[in-house]
Amino acid sequence: MLKKARQGWIWLAVLLVVFSIISYFSFSPQPKLYPSFVSDSPSPTGLKGFYTYLSKEMKAKRWNHSPEFLPKDQEKQLLIIAEPFNVPESKQMQQYIDFIKAGNTIFLLQSNPKGMFDVNIQPAEKDVSENQMIKVYDRNKEAYRAKINSFIRLEPKPNDTILLHDTKGPVALKQTIGKGQLMVTVAPEWLTNKNILQHDHLPLVLHLLNENGAKSILFDEYLHGAESATSVWMVYPKWFILLLLQGIILTILWLWLQGKRFGPIFLPREATVRFSDEGIRALAAWYIRGRRYHDSLVIQADFVKLLLQERWQVPYSREWKDASGLLERKWHGIKPAEIRSFLHGLTMVLEKEKISKQEYLHWSGRLNRLQKEVEQG
């Protein structure tokens, strides 16, 4: 049986090795999936093209840390937040605002900026030209061709400056917060790789960037991949995920092997064989059910008397209380006083009509020890 178990483990190891080899050679690498609006994404919805352009022209950098670490001792910095995956907590939002108050600018590009920086929005009327090229106007009423997917338009506050608008309302605005500025637009798709060179998207974005005269540009990735559930598995290489999967399968198989029976099922002998002591067992069960402890003890004492006569030549007719002298000569290792106490107590118990289970177990055990002493000589 042990040999078969070892062979099973060997075959299991061989199968795992074969599976690993087949998986390695048959694995065809799939195109890497990137979240949208991420600055290192070359996909159509990524911002790598625009980021590469700015990194060459204005030395743009990525920012992957919490807003509390944003450098506030420098001025004229521009932080671009393009379509964040979630709305920051109130504490983090206040840290962004402190960054603006220190003399910097945040450029928020979000199709629906509700909940961000207390920006007010208003719904835009839908028409057949939605998602088509439209005209967007700046403060000088110069027209640009652009595509806007959002059904939201901005609602300016009294001190806000409207930077861009179309026939449905403001598309981009600017407001002053402390020493810095906040710019908001509802067209983040202008920055994507597939749209940046279409229509007048690039001139529009550069026009907005020139509004603040920033000396350095940061792309906020903290609200993108750093906390995105879709990017968790992207951190690990494919070979590590394959090994992890095989480890899980191996663990399941090991647990299954630990609890599985190998080899034939053997029935216990008593299930198919009739024993010669069935009558004794039945009689013992009858005594137990009837609580006939005294009768059972009398029979056991009588059997021990027979052994004493056969082995130690103690007459069977002699009473227990009168056999102390003979037992003292034969029963070694027991003090005479203990033998006399034993015989006296046994006589008292046998003279009773009924005894308890505890008494029966006590005296039956003492008789059993005497029986073993006699049988061993």
ROLUMNU-839332 format. One line per field, with one value per residue (C-alpha): residue in three letters; x, y, z. Coordinates in nm, 2 decimals, always signed. Each point is the difference from the previous one (the first is absolute). Layout:
BEGIN
res = c(ALA ...)
x = c(X ...)
y = c(Y ...)
z = c(Z ...)
***
This chain:
BEGIN
res = c(MET LEU LYS LYS ALA ARG GLN GLY TRP ILE TRP LEU ALA VAL LEU LEU VAL VAL PHE SER ILE ILE SER TYR PHE SER PHE SER PRO GLN PRO LYS LEU TYR PRO SER PHE VAL SER ASP SER PRO SER PRO THR GLY LEU LYS GLY PHE TYR THR TYR LEU SER LYS GLU MET LYS ALA LYS ARG TRP ASN HIS SER PRO GLU PHE LEU PRO LYS ASP GLN GLU LYS GLN LEU LEU ILE ILE ALA GLU PRO PHE ASN VAL PRO GLU SER LYS GLN MET GLN GLN TYR ILE ASP PHE ILE LYS ALA GLY ASN THR ILE PHE LEU LEU GLN SER ASN PRO LYS GLY MET PHE ASP VAL ASN ILE GLN PRO ALA GLU LYS ASP VAL SER GLU ASN GLN MET ILE LYS VAL TYR ASP ARG ASN LYS GLU ALA TYR ARG ALA LYS ILE ASN SER PHE ILE ARG LEU GLU PRO LYS PRO ASN ASP THR ILE LEU LEU HIS ASP THR LYS GLY PRO VAL ALA LEU LYS GLN THR ILE GLY LYS GLY GLN LEU MET VAL THR VAL ALA PRO GLU TRP LEU THR ASN LYS ASN ILE LEU GLN HIS ASP HIS LEU PRO LEU VAL LEU HIS LEU LEU ASN GLU ASN GLY ALA LYS SER ILE LEU PHE ASP GLU TYR LEU HIS GLY ALA GLU SER ALA THR SER VAL TRP MET VAL TYR PRO LYS TRP PHE ILE LEU LEU LEU LEU GLN GLY ILE ILE LEU THR ILE LEU TRP LEU TRP LEU GLN GLY LYS ARG PHE GLY PRO ILE PHE LEU PRO ARG GLU ALA THR VAL ARG PHE SER ASP GLU GLY ILE ARG ALA LEU ALA ALA TRP TYR ILE ARG GLY ARG ARG TYR HIS ASP SER LEU VAL ILE GLN ALA ASP PHE VAL LYS LEU LEU LEU GLN GLU ARG TRP GLN VAL PRO TYR SER ARG GLU TRP LYS ASP ALA SER GLY LEU LEU GLU ARG LYS TRP HIS GLY ILE LYS PRO ALA GLU ILE ARG SER PHE LEU HIS GLY LEU THR MET VAL LEU GLU LYS GLU LYS ILE SER LYS GLN GLU TYR LEU HIS TRP SER GLY ARG LEU ASN ARG LEU GLN LYS GLU VAL GLU GLN GLY)
x = c(+0.00 +0.29 +0.16 -0.32 -0.02 +0.36 -0.08 -0.30 +0.21 +0.26 -0.27 -0.15 +0.34 +0.05 -0.34 +0.08 +0.33 -0.16 -0.28 +0.26 +0.19 -0.31 -0.13 +0.34 +0.02 -0.37 -0.03 -0.06 +0.06 -0.32 +0.01 +0.06 -0.32 +0.03 -0.25 -0.13 +0.15 +0.33 +0.31 +0.21 -0.28 +0.07 -0.36 -0.25 -0.15 +0.34 +0.19 +0.35 +0.02 -0.09 +0.22 +0.30 -0.05 -0.01 +0.29 +0.22 -0.13 -0.06 +0.16 -0.33 +0.01 -0.24 -0.13 -0.09 -0.01 -0.27 -0.08 +0.14 +0.35 -0.05 +0.28 -0.16 +0.32 +0.01 -0.23 -0.12 -0.04 -0.28 -0.16 -0.21 -0.28 -0.16 -0.32 +0.08 -0.14 -0.15 -0.08 +0.27 -0.09 -0.07 +0.35 +0.18 -0.22 +0.11 +0.36 -0.06 -0.15 +0.30 +0.22 -0.20 +0.01 +0.38 +0.01 -0.04 -0.26 -0.21 -0.14 -0.30 -0.13 -0.31 -0.31 -0.21 +0.20 -0.29 +0.15 +0.35 +0.11 -0.36 -0.05 -0.36 -0.14 -0.31 -0.14 +0.04 -0.27 +0.04 -0.03 +0.09 +0.34 +0.11 +0.34 +0.06 +0.23 -0.12 +0.13 +0.15 +0.08 +0.26 -0.02 +0.09 -0.28 +0.25 -0.16 +0.16 -0.12 -0.03 -0.19 -0.16 -0.16 -0.13 -0.36 +0.11 +0.09 +0.15 -0.19 +0.23 +0.01 +0.00 +0.39 +0.07 +0.14 -0.15 +0.29 -0.19 -0.37 -0.22 -0.37 -0.10 +0.20 +0.35 +0.24 +0.30 +0.03 +0.26 -0.04 +0.25 +0.07 +0.25 +0.32 -0.08 -0.26 -0.23 -0.09 -0.28 -0.11 -0.26 +0.19 +0.28 -0.02 +0.20 +0.32 -0.04 +0.23 -0.28 -0.13 +0.29 +0.08 -0.36 -0.18 +0.14 +0.04 +0.38 -0.03 -0.29 +0.20 +0.31 -0.22 -0.12 +0.35 +0.12 -0.25 +0.22 +0.35 +0.11 +0.37 -0.04 -0.27 -0.11 -0.24 -0.20 +0.00 -0.08 -0.38 +0.06 +0.20 +0.12 -0.34 -0.17 -0.12 +0.05 +0.37 +0.07 +0.08 +0.20 +0.27 +0.09 +0.17 -0.18 +0.24 -0.07 -0.37 +0.05 +0.21 -0.26 -0.28 +0.20 +0.08 -0.37 -0.08 +0.28 -0.13 -0.35 +0.13 +0.22 -0.30 -0.21 +0.27 +0.02 -0.36 -0.04 +0.03 +0.22 -0.01 -0.28 -0.24 +0.05 -0.30 +0.07 +0.02 -0.28 -0.23 +0.03 +0.12 -0.20 +0.21 +0.00 -0.07 -0.33 -0.18 +0.22 -0.04 -0.38 +0.00 +0.21 -0.23 -0.30 +0.17 +0.08 -0.36 -0.15 +0.24 +0.09 +0.34 -0.01 -0.07 +0.29 +0.24 -0.10 +0.08 +0.33 +0.10 -0.10 +0.22 +0.30 -0.06 +0.03 +0.33 +0.13 -0.07 +0.17 +0.31 +0.06 -0.17 -0.25 -0.30 -0.31 -0.22 +0.19 -0.17 +0.17 +0.05 +0.17 +0.25 +0.22 +0.27 +0.04 -0.01 +0.27 +0.24 -0.08 -0.09 +0.34 +0.04 -0.31 +0.01 -0.19 -0.21 -0.11 -0.09 -0.21 -0.17 -0.07 -0.16 -0.21 -0.13 -0.07 -0.19 -0.22 -0.08 -0.09 -0.24 -0.20 -0.31 +0.06 +0.30 +0.05 +0.18 +0.29 +0.04 -0.02 +0.27 +0.23 -0.02 -0.01 +0.33 +0.16 -0.11 +0.14 +0.34 +0.00 -0.09 +0.29 +0.24 -0.12 +0.02 +0.36 +0.11)
y = c(+0.00 +0.24 -0.09 +0.09 +0.33 +0.09 -0.09 +0.23 +0.29 -0.07 +0.00 +0.32 +0.18 -0.12 +0.14 +0.33 +0.03 -0.09 +0.25 +0.27 -0.07 +0.00 +0.32 +0.17 -0.09 +0.04 +0.33 +0.28 +0.34 +0.21 +0.37 +0.19 +0.16 +0.36 +0.21 +0.30 +0.35 -0.13 +0.18 -0.31 -0.17 -0.03 -0.12 +0.23 +0.11 +0.07 +0.32 -0.11 +0.21 +0.32 -0.08 -0.08 +0.33 +0.20 -0.19 +0.11 +0.36 +0.08 -0.29 -0.15 -0.27 -0.25 +0.04 -0.34 +0.11 +0.13 +0.37 +0.07 -0.03 +0.25 +0.26 +0.32 +0.20 +0.06 +0.21 -0.01 -0.38 -0.16 -0.33 -0.17 -0.23 -0.18 -0.19 -0.13 -0.35 +0.12 +0.31 +0.06 +0.01 +0.34 -0.01 -0.06 +0.26 +0.25 -0.09 +0.07 +0.34 +0.08 -0.07 +0.25 +0.26 -0.02 +0.16 -0.30 -0.11 -0.32 -0.08 -0.24 -0.17 -0.20 -0.07 +0.05 +0.19 -0.01 -0.04 +0.13 +0.33 +0.12 +0.04 +0.08 -0.18 +0.02 -0.26 +0.08 -0.05 -0.30 +0.03 -0.20 +0.17 -0.16 -0.18 +0.18 +0.29 +0.33 +0.35 +0.11 +0.37 +0.16 +0.34 +0.18 -0.18 -0.18 -0.33 -0.34 -0.34 -0.26 -0.31 -0.01 -0.32 +0.13 +0.09 +0.24 +0.36 +0.22 +0.25 +0.30 +0.18 +0.38 +0.02 -0.28 +0.06 -0.19 -0.12 -0.20 -0.04 -0.14 +0.05 -0.21 +0.18 +0.04 -0.28 +0.12 +0.26 +0.13 +0.11 +0.15 -0.17 +0.17 +0.07 -0.27 -0.10 -0.28 -0.08 -0.24 -0.14 -0.27 -0.14 -0.23 -0.19 +0.28 -0.14 -0.36 -0.15 -0.05 +0.35 +0.23 +0.07 +0.00 +0.33 +0.29 -0.20 +0.06 +0.38 +0.01 -0.19 +0.21 +0.31 -0.11 -0.08 +0.34 +0.16 -0.04 +0.01 -0.31 -0.07 -0.37 -0.25 -0.31 -0.27 -0.13 -0.39 -0.04 +0.01 -0.25 -0.32 +0.03 -0.07 -0.17 -0.36 -0.06 +0.06 -0.25 -0.29 +0.22 +0.03 -0.37 -0.17 -0.27 -0.28 +0.09 -0.02 -0.34 -0.13 +0.13 -0.18 -0.32 +0.03 +0.04 -0.32 -0.19 +0.11 -0.12 -0.33 -0.05 +0.07 -0.24 -0.27 +0.05 -0.09 -0.27 -0.38 -0.20 -0.37 -0.25 +0.04 -0.28 -0.11 -0.07 -0.37 +0.01 +0.12 -0.34 -0.25 -0.16 -0.01 -0.29 +0.24 +0.14 -0.17 +0.16 +0.34 -0.04 -0.12 +0.30 +0.24 -0.16 +0.05 +0.36 +0.08 -0.17 +0.17 -0.35 +0.12 -0.22 -0.32 +0.09 +0.06 -0.33 -0.19 +0.18 -0.08 -0.36 -0.02 +0.14 -0.26 -0.27 +0.15 +0.02 -0.37 -0.10 +0.22 +0.08 -0.31 +0.22 -0.23 +0.12 -0.08 +0.24 +0.34 +0.31 +0.13 -0.33 +0.00 +0.28 -0.24 -0.18 +0.32 +0.16 -0.27 +0.01 +0.37 +0.17 +0.38 +0.05 +0.06 -0.25 +0.28 +0.11 -0.36 -0.03 +0.33 -0.11 -0.33 +0.16 +0.26 -0.25 -0.22 +0.29 +0.09 -0.35 -0.04 +0.30 -0.05 +0.30 +0.21 +0.33 +0.03 +0.18 -0.28 -0.26 +0.18 +0.03 -0.36 -0.14 +0.18 -0.13 -0.36 +0.04 +0.10 -0.30 -0.22 +0.13 -0.06 -0.36 -0.06 +0.14 -0.23)
z = c(+0.00 +0.08 -0.33 -0.19 +0.19 -0.10 -0.36 +0.01 +0.12 -0.27 -0.27 +0.14 -0.01 -0.36 -0.10 +0.16 -0.19 -0.33 +0.07 +0.07 -0.32 -0.21 +0.16 -0.06 -0.37 -0.08 +0.18 -0.24 +0.16 +0.00 -0.06 +0.32 +0.13 +0.12 +0.20 -0.18 +0.04 +0.14 -0.11 -0.08 -0.20 -0.38 -0.06 -0.18 +0.33 +0.17 +0.03 -0.09 -0.32 +0.18 +0.30 -0.23 -0.18 +0.33 +0.16 -0.29 -0.02 +0.36 +0.20 +0.12 +0.27 +0.15 +0.36 +0.16 +0.37 +0.23 -0.04 +0.35 -0.15 -0.28 +0.01 +0.14 +0.03 -0.37 -0.21 -0.37 +0.01 -0.21 +0.11 -0.27 +0.13 -0.29 +0.06 +0.35 +0.08 +0.33 +0.20 +0.27 +0.36 +0.17 +0.16 -0.33 -0.17 +0.25 -0.07 -0.37 +0.09 +0.22 -0.30 -0.20 +0.27 +0.02 -0.35 -0.23 -0.26 -0.03 -0.34 +0.04 -0.31 +0.08 -0.19 +0.32 +0.26 +0.26 +0.35 -0.10 +0.14 +0.05 -0.37 -0.11 -0.31 -0.21 -0.25 -0.37 -0.25 -0.22 -0.38 -0.31 -0.02 +0.33 -0.03 -0.33 -0.08 +0.14 +0.04 +0.32 +0.07 +0.23 +0.18 -0.32 -0.18 -0.22 -0.12 +0.03 -0.13 +0.27 +0.11 +0.35 +0.13 +0.33 +0.05 +0.29 -0.02 +0.27 +0.20 +0.08 +0.33 +0.01 +0.01 -0.24 -0.35 -0.29 -0.22 -0.26 -0.09 -0.26 -0.08 +0.30 +0.26 +0.16 -0.09 +0.20 +0.28 +0.24 +0.36 +0.24 +0.33 +0.23 -0.20 -0.26 -0.25 -0.08 -0.37 -0.08 -0.34 -0.08 -0.30 +0.13 -0.33 -0.17 +0.16 -0.11 -0.26 -0.25 +0.03 +0.08 -0.36 -0.13 -0.07 +0.21 +0.32 +0.04 -0.05 +0.25 +0.26 -0.05 +0.02 +0.34 +0.12 -0.10 +0.23 +0.31 -0.13 +0.20 +0.04 +0.06 -0.07 +0.21 -0.12 +0.30 -0.02 +0.37 -0.09 -0.28 +0.02 +0.36 +0.14 -0.30 +0.04 -0.37 +0.04 +0.28 -0.22 -0.24 +0.27 -0.03 -0.30 -0.19 +0.12 +0.36 -0.05 -0.17 +0.29 +0.25 -0.19 +0.00 +0.37 +0.07 -0.20 +0.17 +0.34 -0.08 -0.13 +0.32 +0.22 -0.20 +0.03 +0.37 +0.05 -0.26 +0.05 -0.23 -0.05 +0.08 +0.28 +0.26 +0.20 +0.37 +0.08 +0.25 -0.29 -0.18 +0.27 +0.29 +0.31 +0.25 +0.29 -0.13 +0.28 +0.26 -0.16 -0.01 +0.37 +0.10 -0.19 +0.18 +0.34 -0.08 -0.12 +0.31 +0.24 +0.14 +0.13 +0.31 -0.20 -0.24 +0.29 +0.17 -0.33 -0.04 +0.36 -0.05 -0.31 +0.19 +0.27 -0.26 -0.12 +0.36 +0.04 -0.33 +0.03 +0.36 +0.16 +0.20 +0.07 -0.19 +0.31 +0.22 +0.06 -0.12 +0.36 +0.10 -0.29 +0.12 +0.13 -0.33 -0.21 +0.21 -0.09 -0.37 -0.07 -0.01 +0.00 +0.21 +0.37 +0.22 +0.15 -0.35 -0.09 +0.32 -0.08 -0.36 +0.11 +0.27 -0.24 -0.27 +0.25 +0.10 -0.36 -0.10 +0.30 -0.12 -0.21 -0.23 -0.08 -0.19 -0.33 +0.17 +0.25 -0.28 -0.20 +0.31 +0.11 -0.35 -0.07 +0.32 -0.08 -0.35 +0.14 +0.23 -0.30 -0.20 +0.29 +0.03 -0.38 -0.01 +0.28)
***
